[in-house]
Amino acid sequence: MIRFEIKKFTDFSIEELYSVLNLRADVFVVEQESIYLDLDFKDQKALHILGYRGDKLVCYSRIFKSKVCYDLASIGRVVVAKDYRKYGYGHDLVEFSIKCIENEYQEFDIHISGQLYLKKFYESHGFVAIGEEYLEDQIPHIAMELIKK
């Protein structure tokens, strides 16, 4: 069973922040072999979604209200630890992130920059690809939107 917590940047303990940065680096930098600057000064503007199994952080995302990163609200840094992907926590995380945007920001339209190989995954949550694929941090991505109007 997964348990989610929502935190502002200023609410992180040092241990929680270290766990988040470790998970992001483990997947995005080491596993995906992408050298990029993860620390982008956007964490301070985000709400952070932390998913725990027991006391272990196994998944994470960050959400933004509209006009912070994109015209629409957005979800980013969606990540699940490799050993926990088989449990469907990525789906739980995206669903929870969407609901958080609705509840915390009262916004219903969402933009993401998704890794291209996850296009069908995001489509299963109602996102639709917009535009052409592009490289972001040397990984193919595609812009996608969830429009509920």
DSSP file (Angstrom, degrees, kcal/mol; ACC not computed):
  #  RESIDUE AA STRUCTURE BP1 BP2  ACC     N-H-->O    O-->H-N    N-H-->O    O-->H-N    TCO  KAPPA ALPHA  PHI   PSI    X-CA   Y-CA   Z-CA
    1    1 A M              0   0    0      0, 0.0    53,-0.4     0, 0.0     2,-0.4   0.000 360.0 360.0 360.0 137.0    0.0    0.0    0.0
    2    2 A I        -     0   0    0     51,-0.1     2,-0.5    49,-0.0    51,-0.2  -0.797 360.0-158.9-103.1 143.3    1.3    3.4   -0.9
    3    3 A R  E     -A   52   0A   0     49,-2.7    49,-3.3    -2,-0.4     2,-0.3  -0.982  10.0-152.0-122.5 127.5    0.9    6.5    1.3
    4    4 A F  E     -A   51   0A   0     -2,-0.5     2,-0.3    47,-0.2    47,-0.2  -0.769  10.1-172.3-102.9 145.2    1.1   10.0   -0.2
    5    5 A E  E     -A   50   0A   0     45,-2.3    45,-2.8    -2,-0.3     2,-0.5  -0.970  12.9-147.1-127.8 147.7    2.2   13.2    1.5
    6    6 A I  E     +A   49   0A   0     -2,-0.3     2,-0.4    43,-0.2    43,-0.2  -0.962  24.6 176.1-114.2 130.8    2.1   16.7    0.1
    7    7 A K  E     -A   48   0A   0     41,-2.3    41,-3.2    -2,-0.5     2,-0.2  -0.988  28.4-135.6-137.5 144.6    4.8   19.2    1.1
    8    8 A K  E >   -A   47   0A   0     -2,-0.4     3,-1.5    39,-0.2     4,-0.5  -0.589  39.9-108.3 -81.8 159.0    5.9   22.7    0.4
    9    9 A F  G >  S+     0   0    0     37,-0.6     3,-1.3    34,-0.3    35,-0.1   0.891 120.2  55.0 -56.2 -41.4    9.6   23.1   -0.1
   10   10 A T  G 3  S+     0   0    0      1,-0.2    -1,-0.3    34,-0.2    34,-0.0   0.611 100.9  61.1 -71.5 -10.4    9.9   24.9    3.3
   11   11 A D  G <  S+     0   0    0     -3,-1.5    -1,-0.2     2,-0.1    -2,-0.2   0.546  79.2 111.2 -91.8  -8.4    8.3   22.0    5.0
   12   12 A F    <   -     0   0    0     -3,-1.3     2,-0.2    -4,-0.5    -3,-0.0  -0.401  61.2-140.5 -67.1 137.3   10.9   19.4    4.0
   13   13 A S     >  -     0   0    0     -2,-0.1     4,-2.5     1,-0.1     5,-0.2  -0.538  31.8-107.1 -79.8 164.9   13.2   18.0    6.7
   14   14 A I  H  > S+     0   0    0      1,-0.2     4,-2.4     2,-0.2     5,-0.2   0.906 122.2  51.3 -59.7 -41.3   16.8   17.6    5.6
   15   15 A E  H  > S+     0   0    0      2,-0.2     4,-2.2     1,-0.2    -1,-0.2   0.900 110.1  48.5 -64.6 -41.5   16.3   13.8    5.5
   16   16 A E  H  > S+     0   0    0      2,-0.2     4,-2.3     1,-0.2    -2,-0.2   0.937 112.8  47.4 -64.7 -46.2   13.1   14.1    3.3
   17   17 A L  H  X S+     0   0    0     -4,-2.5     4,-2.7     1,-0.2     5,-0.2   0.911 111.3  51.2 -61.4 -42.3   14.8   16.5    0.9
   18   18 A Y  H  X S+     0   0    0     -4,-2.4     4,-2.4    -5,-0.2    -1,-0.2   0.905 109.7  50.4 -61.5 -42.2   17.9   14.2    0.7
   19   19 A S  H  X S+     0   0    0     -4,-2.2     4,-2.3     2,-0.2    -2,-0.2   0.899 111.6  48.1 -63.1 -41.6   15.6   11.2   -0.1
   20   20 A V  H  X S+     0   0    0     -4,-2.3     4,-2.6     2,-0.2     5,-0.2   0.951 114.1  45.1 -63.8 -49.8   13.8   13.2   -2.9
   21   21 A L  H  X S+     0   0    0     -4,-2.7     4,-2.4     1,-0.2    -2,-0.2   0.864 112.6  52.3 -64.8 -35.3   17.0   14.4   -4.5
   22   22 A N  H  X S+     0   0    0     -4,-2.4     4,-2.7    -5,-0.2    -1,-0.2   0.923 110.7  47.0 -64.5 -45.1   18.5   10.9   -4.2
   23   23 A L  H  X S+     0   0    0     -4,-2.3     4,-2.0     2,-0.2     5,-0.3   0.925 113.7  47.9 -63.8 -45.1   15.5    9.3   -5.9
   24   24 A R  H  X>S+     0   0    0     -4,-2.6     4,-2.5     1,-0.2     5,-0.6   0.929 115.4  44.4 -62.6 -44.9   15.5   11.9   -8.7
   25   25 A A  I  X>S+     0   0    0     -4,-2.4     5,-2.5    -5,-0.2     4,-1.3   0.898 109.9  56.3 -66.8 -39.6   19.3   11.5   -9.3
   26   26 A D  I  <>S+     0   0    0     -4,-2.7     5,-2.5    -5,-0.2    -1,-0.2   0.897 121.7  26.2 -59.1 -42.4   19.1    7.7   -9.1
   27   27 A V  I  <>S+     0   0    0     -4,-2.0     5,-2.1     3,-0.2    -2,-0.2   0.945 128.3  37.6 -87.6 -55.5   16.6    7.5  -11.9
   28   28 A F  I  <5S+     0   0    0     -4,-2.5     6,-0.7    -5,-0.3    -3,-0.2   0.844 130.9  23.8 -72.8 -34.2   17.0   10.6  -14.0
   29   29 A V  I  <XS+     0   0    0     -4,-1.3     5,-0.7    -5,-0.6     4,-0.2   0.902 132.7  28.2 -96.5 -53.2   20.8   10.9  -13.9
   30   30 A V  I > <S+     0   0    0     -5,-2.5     3,-0.6     3,-0.2    -3,-0.2   0.985 127.0  36.2 -77.9 -60.0   22.2    7.4  -13.2
   31   31 A E  I 3 <S+     0   0    0     -5,-2.5    -3,-0.2     1,-0.2    -4,-0.2   0.917 127.1  37.8 -62.7 -44.4   19.6    5.0  -14.6
   32   32 A Q  T 3 <S-     0   0    0     -5,-2.1    -1,-0.2     2,-0.1    -2,-0.2   0.457 101.6-133.9 -88.6   0.4   18.7    7.1  -17.6
   33   33 A E  T < 5 +     0   0    0     -3,-0.6     2,-0.6    -4,-0.2    -3,-0.2   0.888  53.7 146.3  50.2  47.4   22.3    8.2  -18.1
   34   34 A S      < -     0   0    0     -6,-0.7     2,-0.9    -5,-0.7    -1,-0.2  -0.947  39.8-153.2-119.1 112.8   21.3   11.8  -18.5
   35   35 A I        +     0   0    0     -2,-0.6     2,-0.3    -3,-0.1    -6,-0.1  -0.755  41.4 134.1 -86.2 111.8   23.7   14.5  -17.3
   36   36 A Y        -     0   0    0     -2,-0.9     2,-1.1   102,-0.0     3,-0.1  -0.970  63.5 -96.5-152.7 163.4   21.5   17.5  -16.5
   37   37 A L        +     0   0    0     -2,-0.3    -2,-0.1     1,-0.2   100,-0.0  -0.730  36.1 177.7 -89.4  98.6   21.1   20.0  -13.7
   38   38 A D        +     0   0    0     -2,-1.1     2,-1.4     1,-0.1    -1,-0.2   0.838  65.7  79.3 -68.4 -34.2   18.2   18.7  -11.6
   39   39 A L        +     0   0    0      1,-0.2    -1,-0.1    -3,-0.1    -2,-0.0  -0.617  54.3 154.9 -81.5  93.1   18.4   21.5   -9.1
   40   40 A D        -     0   0    0     -2,-1.4    -1,-0.2     0, 0.0    -2,-0.1   0.264  59.6-112.6-108.9   8.3   16.6   24.2  -11.2
   41   41 A F  S    S+     0   0    0      1,-0.1    -2,-0.1    -3,-0.1     4,-0.1   0.661  94.8 104.0  65.0  17.2   15.3   26.5   -8.4
   42   42 A K    >>  +     0   0    0      2,-0.1     3,-1.6     1,-0.1     4,-0.6   0.623  58.2  78.4 -95.4 -18.5   11.7   25.5   -9.3
   43   43 A D  G >4 S+     0   0    0      1,-0.3     3,-0.9     2,-0.2   -34,-0.3   0.853  87.0  59.9 -57.6 -34.0   11.4   23.2   -6.2
   44   44 A Q  G 34 S+     0   0    0      1,-0.2    -1,-0.3   -35,-0.1   -35,-0.2   0.730 108.0  44.8 -67.0 -21.5   10.8   26.3   -4.1
   45   45 A K  G <4 S+     0   0    0     -3,-1.6    20,-0.3    -4,-0.1    -1,-0.2   0.460 103.8  84.4 -98.8  -4.5    7.7   27.1   -6.2
   46   46 A A  S << S-     0   0    0     -3,-0.9   -37,-0.6    -4,-0.6     2,-0.4  -0.488  71.7-129.3 -98.6 162.0    6.2   23.6   -6.3
   47   47 A L  E     -AB   8  63A   0     16,-2.2    16,-2.9    -2,-0.2     2,-0.5  -0.936  34.2-139.5-100.2 139.0    4.1   21.4   -4.1
   48   48 A H  E     -AB   7  62A   0    -41,-3.2   -41,-2.3    -2,-0.4     2,-0.6  -0.860   9.3-154.9-109.3 131.7    5.8   18.1   -3.7
   49   49 A I  E     -AB   6  61A   0     12,-3.2    12,-1.8    -2,-0.5     2,-0.5  -0.920  14.0-171.5-106.0 116.7    4.1   14.7   -3.8
   50   50 A L  E     -AB   5  60A   0    -45,-2.8   -45,-2.3    -2,-0.6     2,-0.5  -0.938   6.6-158.8-113.3 127.5    6.0   12.0   -1.9
   51   51 A G  E     -AB   4  59A   0      8,-3.0     7,-3.0    -2,-0.5     8,-1.5  -0.924  12.4-169.7-110.4 122.4    4.8    8.4   -2.1
   52   52 A Y  E     -AB   3  57A   0    -49,-3.3   -49,-2.7    -2,-0.5     2,-0.5  -0.864  21.8-163.5-113.7 142.2    5.9    6.1    0.7
   53   53 A R  E >  S- B   0  56A   0      3,-2.3     3,-1.8    -2,-0.4     2,-0.4  -0.970  84.6 -39.1-115.9 109.9    5.8    2.3    1.1
   54   54 A G  T 3  S-     0   0    0     -2,-0.5   -51,-0.1   -53,-0.4    -2,-0.0  -0.627 124.8 -32.3  66.8-126.8    6.3    1.9    4.8
   55   55 A D  T 3  S+     0   0    0     -2,-0.4     2,-0.5    -3,-0.1    -1,-0.2   0.260 116.6 103.8-106.0  11.5    9.0    4.5    5.6
   56   56 A K  E <  S-B   53   0A   0     -3,-1.8    -3,-2.3     2,-0.0     2,-0.5  -0.824  71.4-130.0 -99.2 128.3   10.7    4.3    2.2
   57   57 A L  E     +B   52   0A   0     -2,-0.5    -5,-0.2    -5,-0.2     3,-0.1  -0.645  37.7 162.8 -71.8 119.0   10.2    7.0   -0.4
   58   58 A V  E     +     0   0A   0     -7,-3.0    23,-3.0    -2,-0.5     2,-0.3   0.571  58.3  18.8-117.8 -15.5    9.3    5.0   -3.6
   59   59 A C  E     +BC  51  80A   0     -8,-1.5    -8,-3.0    21,-0.2     2,-0.3  -0.990  59.6 177.3-154.4 161.7    7.8    7.7   -5.9
   60   60 A Y  E     +BC  50  79A   0     19,-2.4    19,-2.6    -2,-0.3     2,-0.3  -0.993   6.6 170.3-160.8 148.7    7.7   11.4   -6.3
   61   61 A S  E     -B   49   0A   0    -12,-1.8   -12,-3.2    -2,-0.3     2,-0.4  -0.960  20.5-139.6-151.0 167.6    6.4   14.3   -8.4
   62   62 A R  E     -BC  48  76A   0     14,-2.5    14,-2.9    -2,-0.3     2,-0.3  -0.989  15.9-157.7-129.8 144.8    6.1   18.0   -8.1
   63   63 A I  E     -BC  47  75A   0    -16,-2.9   -16,-2.2    -2,-0.4     2,-0.3  -0.877   4.2-165.0-123.2 153.7    3.2   20.1   -9.2
   64   64 A F  E     - C   0  74A   0     10,-2.4    10,-2.1    -2,-0.3   -18,-0.1  -0.978  21.0-121.3-135.3 146.0    2.8   23.8  -10.2
   65   65 A K    >>  -     0   0    0     -2,-0.3     3,-1.3   -20,-0.3     4,-0.5  -0.372  55.2 -71.2 -75.4 167.7   -0.1   26.1  -10.6
   66   66 A S  T 34 S+     0   0    0      1,-0.2     5,-0.2     2,-0.1     6,-0.2  -0.189 116.6  27.0 -60.5 152.7   -0.6   27.8  -14.0
   67   67 A K  T 34 S+     0   0    0      3,-2.5    -1,-0.2     5,-0.3     4,-0.2   0.430  98.1  90.6  74.8   3.0    1.8   30.5  -15.1
   68   68 A V  T <4 S-     0   0    0     -3,-1.3    -2,-0.1     2,-0.4     3,-0.1   0.910 114.8  -9.5 -88.4 -54.6    4.7   29.2  -13.1
   69   69 A C  S  < S+     0   0    0     -4,-0.5     2,-0.3     1,-0.3    -3,-0.1   0.727 138.9   5.6-108.5 -38.1    6.3   26.8  -15.6
   70   70 A Y  S    S-     0   0    0      2,-0.6    -3,-2.5    -5,-0.3    -2,-0.4  -0.806  82.6 -95.6-136.6 174.2    3.7   26.8  -18.4
   71   71 A D  S    S+     0   0    0     -2,-0.3     2,-0.2    -5,-0.2     3,-0.1   0.871 111.9  49.7 -61.8 -35.9    0.4   28.6  -19.2
   72   72 A L  S    S-     0   0    0     -6,-0.2    -2,-0.6     1,-0.2    -3,-0.3  -0.551 105.7 -86.3 -96.9 164.8   -1.4   25.6  -17.6
   73   73 A A  E     - d   0 110A   0     36,-1.1    38,-3.0    -7,-0.2     2,-0.3  -0.263  56.6-156.2 -57.5 159.4   -0.8   23.9  -14.3
   74   74 A S  E     -Cd  64 111A   0    -10,-2.1   -10,-2.4    36,-0.2     2,-0.4  -0.973  24.1-147.0-148.0 159.9    1.8   21.2  -14.6
   75   75 A I  E     +C   63   0A   0     36,-1.1    38,-0.5    -2,-0.3     2,-0.3  -0.979  30.9 166.0-122.2 136.2    3.2   18.0  -13.2
   76   76 A G  E     +C   62   0A   0    -14,-2.9   -14,-2.5    -2,-0.4     3,-0.2  -0.919  46.4  36.4-145.9 172.9    7.0   17.3  -13.4
   77   77 A R  E     -     0   0A   0     -2,-0.3     2,-0.5     1,-0.2    -1,-0.1   0.831  66.8-179.0  52.4  38.3    9.8   15.1  -12.1
   78   78 A V  E     +     0   0A   0    -17,-0.1     2,-0.4    -3,-0.1   -17,-0.2  -0.559  13.0 163.2 -70.2 119.9    7.4   12.1  -12.1
   79   79 A V  E     -C   60   0A   0    -19,-2.6   -19,-2.4    -2,-0.5     2,-0.4  -0.999  28.3-171.4-148.0 140.5    9.6    9.2  -10.8
   80   80 A V  E     -C   59   0A   0     -2,-0.4   -21,-0.2   -21,-0.2     5,-0.1  -1.000  38.4-107.3-129.2 132.5    9.2    5.8   -9.3
   81   81 A A    >   -     0   0    0    -23,-3.0     3,-2.2    -2,-0.4     4,-0.5  -0.307  32.7-118.0 -57.8 139.6   12.1    3.8   -7.9
   82   82 A K  G >  S+     0   0    0      1,-0.3     3,-1.2     2,-0.2     4,-0.3   0.848 111.1  53.6 -51.1 -45.0   13.1    0.9  -10.2
   83   83 A D  G 3  S+     0   0    0      1,-0.2    -1,-0.3     2,-0.1     3,-0.1   0.564 111.2  47.7 -70.9  -7.1   12.3   -1.9   -7.7
   84   84 A Y  G X >S+     0   0    0     -3,-2.2     3,-1.2   -26,-0.2     5,-0.7   0.355  80.1  94.2-115.7   3.7    8.7   -0.5   -7.2
   85   85 A R  G X 5S+     0   0    0     -3,-1.2     3,-1.5    -4,-0.5     5,-0.3   0.792  73.9  69.0 -68.5 -27.4    7.5    0.1  -10.7
   86   86 A K  G 3 5S+     0   0    0     -4,-0.3    -1,-0.2     1,-0.3    -2,-0.1   0.589  89.5  65.1 -69.2  -9.2    5.9   -3.4  -10.9
   87   87 A Y  G < 5S-     0   0    0     -3,-1.2    -1,-0.3     0, 0.0    -2,-0.1   0.455 110.3-113.2 -94.7  -1.1    3.2   -2.3   -8.4
   88   88 A G  T X>5 +     0   0    0     -3,-1.5     4,-1.7    -4,-0.1     3,-0.6   0.680  69.0 141.8  79.9  17.5    1.6    0.4  -10.5
   89   89 A Y  H 3>< +     0   0    0     -5,-0.7     4,-2.8     1,-0.2     5,-0.2   0.784  64.1  64.8 -65.6 -25.4    2.7    3.2   -8.3
   90   90 A G  H 3> S+     0   0    0     -5,-0.3     4,-2.3     2,-0.2    -1,-0.2   0.914 103.7  46.6 -61.4 -42.0    3.3    5.4  -11.3
   91   91 A H  H <> S+     0   0    0     -3,-0.6     4,-2.5     2,-0.2     5,-0.2   0.925 113.0  49.0 -64.4 -44.9   -0.4    5.3  -12.1
   92   92 A D  H  X S+     0   0    0     -4,-1.7     4,-2.5     1,-0.2    -2,-0.2   0.910 111.5  50.7 -59.7 -41.9   -1.3    6.0   -8.4
   93   93 A L  H  X S+     0   0    0     -4,-2.8     4,-2.6     2,-0.2    -2,-0.2   0.917 111.2  46.0 -64.5 -46.0    1.2    8.9   -8.4
   94   94 A V  H  X S+     0   0    0     -4,-2.3     4,-2.5     2,-0.2     5,-0.2   0.926 113.9  48.9 -65.2 -44.0   -0.2   10.6  -11.6
   95   95 A E  H  X S+     0   0    0     -4,-2.5     4,-2.2     1,-0.2    -2,-0.2   0.923 113.7  46.6 -60.4 -44.0   -3.8   10.2  -10.4
   96   96 A F  H  X S+     0   0    0     -4,-2.5     4,-2.3    -5,-0.2    -2,-0.2   0.899 111.4  51.9 -65.5 -40.3   -2.9   11.7   -7.0
   97   97 A S  H  X S+     0   0    0     -4,-2.6     4,-2.0     2,-0.2    -2,-0.2   0.903 109.4  49.7 -63.3 -42.2   -0.9   14.5   -8.7
   98   98 A I  H  X S+     0   0    0     -4,-2.5     4,-2.0     1,-0.2    -2,-0.2   0.937 111.9  48.2 -61.2 -47.1   -3.9   15.4  -10.9
   99   99 A K  H  X S+     0   0    0     -4,-2.2     4,-2.9     1,-0.2     5,-0.2   0.870 108.7  54.6 -63.4 -36.5   -6.2   15.4   -7.9
  100  100 A C  H  X>S+     0   0    0     -4,-2.3     4,-3.4     2,-0.2     5,-0.5   0.903 106.6  50.6 -63.9 -41.0   -3.8   17.6   -6.0
  101  101 A I  H  X5S+     0   0    0     -4,-2.0     4,-1.7     1,-0.2     6,-1.2   0.923 113.6  46.0 -62.1 -42.6   -3.8   20.2   -8.8
  102  102 A E  H  X5S+     0   0    0     -4,-2.0     4,-0.9     4,-0.2    -2,-0.2   0.931 121.2  37.2 -64.1 -45.7   -7.6   20.2   -8.7
  103  103 A N  H  <5S+     0   0    0     -4,-2.9    -2,-0.2     2,-0.2    -3,-0.2   0.894 124.6  36.7 -76.6 -41.6   -7.8   20.4   -4.9
  104  104 A E  H  <5S+     0   0    0     -4,-3.4    -3,-0.2    -5,-0.2    -2,-0.2   0.833 134.4  20.8 -83.1 -33.7   -4.9   22.7   -4.2
  105  105 A Y  H  <<S-     0   0    0     -4,-1.7    -3,-0.2    -5,-0.5    -2,-0.2   0.512  90.8-129.5-113.5  -8.7   -5.1   25.1   -7.1
  106  106 A Q     <  +     0   0    0     -4,-0.9     2,-0.3    -5,-0.5    -4,-0.2   0.892  66.3 132.1  54.3  41.4   -8.7   24.7   -8.3
  107  107 A E        -     0   0    0     -6,-1.2    -1,-0.2     1,-0.1    -2,-0.2  -0.918  37.7-178.0-121.9 149.7   -7.3   24.1  -11.8
  108  108 A F        +     0   0    0     -2,-0.3     2,-0.5    -3,-0.1    -6,-0.1   0.525  59.4  80.6-127.0 -13.0   -8.3   21.3  -14.1
  109  109 A D        -     0   0    0     38,-0.2   -36,-1.1    39,-0.1     2,-0.4  -0.873  60.9-172.0-103.1 132.1   -6.2   21.7  -17.3
  110  110 A I  E     -dE  73 146A   0     36,-2.4    36,-2.8    -2,-0.5     2,-0.4  -0.963  14.7-158.1-133.2 139.0   -2.6   20.3  -17.0
  111  111 A H  E     +dE  74 145A   0    -38,-3.0   -36,-1.1    -2,-0.4     2,-0.3  -0.917  15.3 178.5-112.4 140.1    0.5   20.4  -19.2
  112  112 A I  E     - E   0 144A   0     32,-2.7    32,-2.4    -2,-0.4     2,-0.7  -0.969  30.1-142.1-134.6 156.3    3.4   18.0  -18.9
  113  113 A S  E     - E   0 143A   0    -38,-0.5     2,-0.3    -2,-0.3    30,-0.2  -0.902  39.9-171.9-110.3  95.1    6.7   17.5  -20.8
  114  114 A G  E     - E   0 142A   0     28,-2.2    28,-2.6    -2,-0.7     2,-0.2  -0.640  30.3-105.4 -97.6 146.0    6.7   13.7  -20.8
  115  115 A Q  E >   - E   0 141A   0     -2,-0.3     3,-2.3    26,-0.2    26,-0.3  -0.488  35.3-124.3 -63.8 135.1    9.4   11.3  -21.9
  116  116 A L  G >  S+     0   0    0     24,-2.7     3,-1.9     1,-0.3     4,-0.3   0.823 107.7  60.7 -55.4 -37.6    8.3    9.9  -25.2
  117  117 A Y  G 3  S+     0   0    0     23,-0.4    -1,-0.3     1,-0.3     3,-0.2   0.675 103.2  53.7 -67.6 -13.5    8.5    6.3  -24.2
  118  118 A L  G <> S+     0   0    0     -3,-2.3     4,-2.4     1,-0.2    -1,-0.3   0.234  74.2 110.3-101.1  12.8    5.8    7.1  -21.5
  119  119 A K  H <> S+     0   0    0     -3,-1.9     4,-2.5     1,-0.2     5,-0.2   0.920  80.1  45.6 -55.2 -49.9    3.3    8.6  -24.0
  120  120 A K  H  > S+     0   0    0     -4,-0.3     4,-1.8    -3,-0.2    -1,-0.2   0.868 109.8  56.3 -63.9 -36.2    0.9    5.7  -23.8
  121  121 A F  H  4 S+     0   0    0      2,-0.2     4,-0.3     1,-0.2    -1,-0.2   0.949 111.8  41.5 -58.5 -50.1    1.2    5.7  -20.0
  122  122 A Y  H ><>S+     0   0    0     -4,-2.4     5,-1.9     1,-0.2     3,-1.5   0.854 109.7  58.5 -69.3 -34.2    0.1    9.4  -19.9
  123  123 A E  H ><5S+     0   0    0     -4,-2.5     3,-2.0     1,-0.3    -1,-0.2   0.852  96.3  63.3 -61.3 -32.8   -2.6    8.8  -22.5
  124  124 A S  T 3<5S+     0   0    0     -4,-1.8    -1,-0.3     1,-0.3    -2,-0.2   0.659 102.7  50.7 -66.4 -13.5   -4.1    6.3  -20.1
  125  125 A H  T < 5S-     0   0    0     -3,-1.5    -1,-0.3    -4,-0.3    -2,-0.2   0.226 130.4 -94.1-105.8  11.1   -4.6    9.2  -17.7
  126  126 A G  T < 5S+     0   0    0     -3,-2.0    21,-0.4     1,-0.3    -3,-0.2   0.430  77.3 142.0  95.6  -0.1   -6.3   11.4  -20.4
  127  127 A F      < -     0   0    0     -5,-1.9     2,-0.4    19,-0.1    -1,-0.3  -0.485  34.5-155.5 -75.5 146.2   -3.3   13.4  -21.6
  128  128 A V  E     -F  145   0A   0     17,-2.5    17,-2.4    -2,-0.2     2,-0.1  -0.977  19.6-114.8-124.2 135.3   -3.1   14.1  -25.3
  129  129 A A  E     -F  144   0A   0     -2,-0.4     2,-0.4    15,-0.2    15,-0.3  -0.411  29.6-167.7 -67.6 140.5    0.1   14.8  -27.2
  130  130 A I  E     -F  143   0A   0     13,-2.9    13,-0.5    -2,-0.1    -1,-0.0  -0.999  49.8 -11.4-129.1 135.0    0.5   18.3  -28.7
  131  131 A G  E    S-     0   0A   0     -2,-0.4     2,-0.2    11,-0.1    -2,-0.0  -0.206  95.9 -43.7  76.7-169.3    3.2   19.2  -31.2
  132  132 A E  E     -     0   0A   0      1,-0.1    11,-0.4    10,-0.1    -2,-0.1  -0.523  62.5 -93.3 -95.9 161.1    6.2   17.3  -32.2
  133  133 A E  E     -     0   0A   0     -2,-0.2     2,-0.3     9,-0.1     9,-0.2  -0.363  46.6-177.1 -69.6 157.8    8.7   15.3  -30.1
  134  134 A Y  E     -F  141   0A   0      7,-2.3     7,-3.5     5,-0.1     2,-0.5  -0.956  29.1-100.7-150.6 163.0   11.8   17.1  -28.9
  135  135 A L  E     +F  140   0A   0     -2,-0.3     2,-0.4     5,-0.2     7,-0.0  -0.792  33.5 176.8 -92.1 129.9   15.0   16.5  -27.0
  136  136 A E  E >  S-F  139   0A   0      3,-2.3     3,-1.5    -2,-0.5    -2,-0.0  -0.981  79.0 -12.1-130.8 120.5   15.1   17.6  -23.4
  137  137 A D  T 3  S-     0   0    0     -2,-0.4    -1,-0.1     1,-0.3  -102,-0.0   0.869 128.0 -59.9  54.6  39.1   18.3   16.7  -21.5
  138  138 A Q  T 3  S+     0   0    0      1,-0.2    -1,-0.3  -104,-0.1    -3,-0.1   0.623 117.4 109.8  67.0  17.2   19.2   14.4  -24.4
  139  139 A I  E <  S- F   0 136A   0     -3,-1.5    -3,-2.3  -105,-0.0    -1,-0.2  -0.984  77.2-109.5-122.4 131.9   16.0   12.3  -23.9
  140  140 A P  E     + F   0 135A   0      0, 0.0   -24,-2.7     0, 0.0   -23,-0.4  -0.394  46.6 175.3 -61.2 129.9   13.1   12.3  -26.4
  141  141 A H  E     -EF 115 134A   0     -7,-3.5    -7,-2.3   -26,-0.3     2,-0.3  -0.830  19.4-155.9-128.7 166.0   10.1   14.1  -24.9
  142  142 A I  E     -E  114   0A   0    -28,-2.6   -28,-2.2    -2,-0.3     2,-0.3  -0.986  22.4-120.9-144.4 138.5    6.6   15.2  -26.0
  143  143 A A  E     -EF 113 130A   0    -13,-0.5   -13,-2.9   -11,-0.4     2,-0.3  -0.591  37.1-178.9 -74.8 137.8    4.4   18.0  -24.7
  144  144 A M  E     -EF 112 129A   0    -32,-2.4   -32,-2.7    -2,-0.3     2,-0.4  -0.979  10.6-160.1-138.9 150.7    1.0   16.6  -23.5
  145  145 A E  E     -EF 111 128A   0    -17,-2.4   -17,-2.5    -2,-0.3     2,-0.6  -0.985  14.0-153.0-135.1 146.0   -2.1   18.2  -22.1
  146  146 A L  E     -E  110   0A   0    -36,-2.8   -36,-2.4    -2,-0.4     2,-0.5  -0.969  22.1-174.7-112.1 111.5   -5.0   17.1  -20.0
  147  147 A I        +     0   0    0     -2,-0.6   -38,-0.2   -21,-0.4    -2,-0.0  -0.942  15.0 173.9-114.2 120.9   -7.9   19.4  -20.8
  148  148 A K              0   0    0     -2,-0.5    -1,-0.1     1,-0.2   -39,-0.1   0.324 360.0 360.0-107.9   6.1  -11.1   18.9  -18.8
  149  149 A K              0   0    0    -41,-0.0    -1,-0.2     0, 0.0   -40,-0.0   0.494 360.0 360.0 -68.3 360.0  -13.1   21.9  -20.1
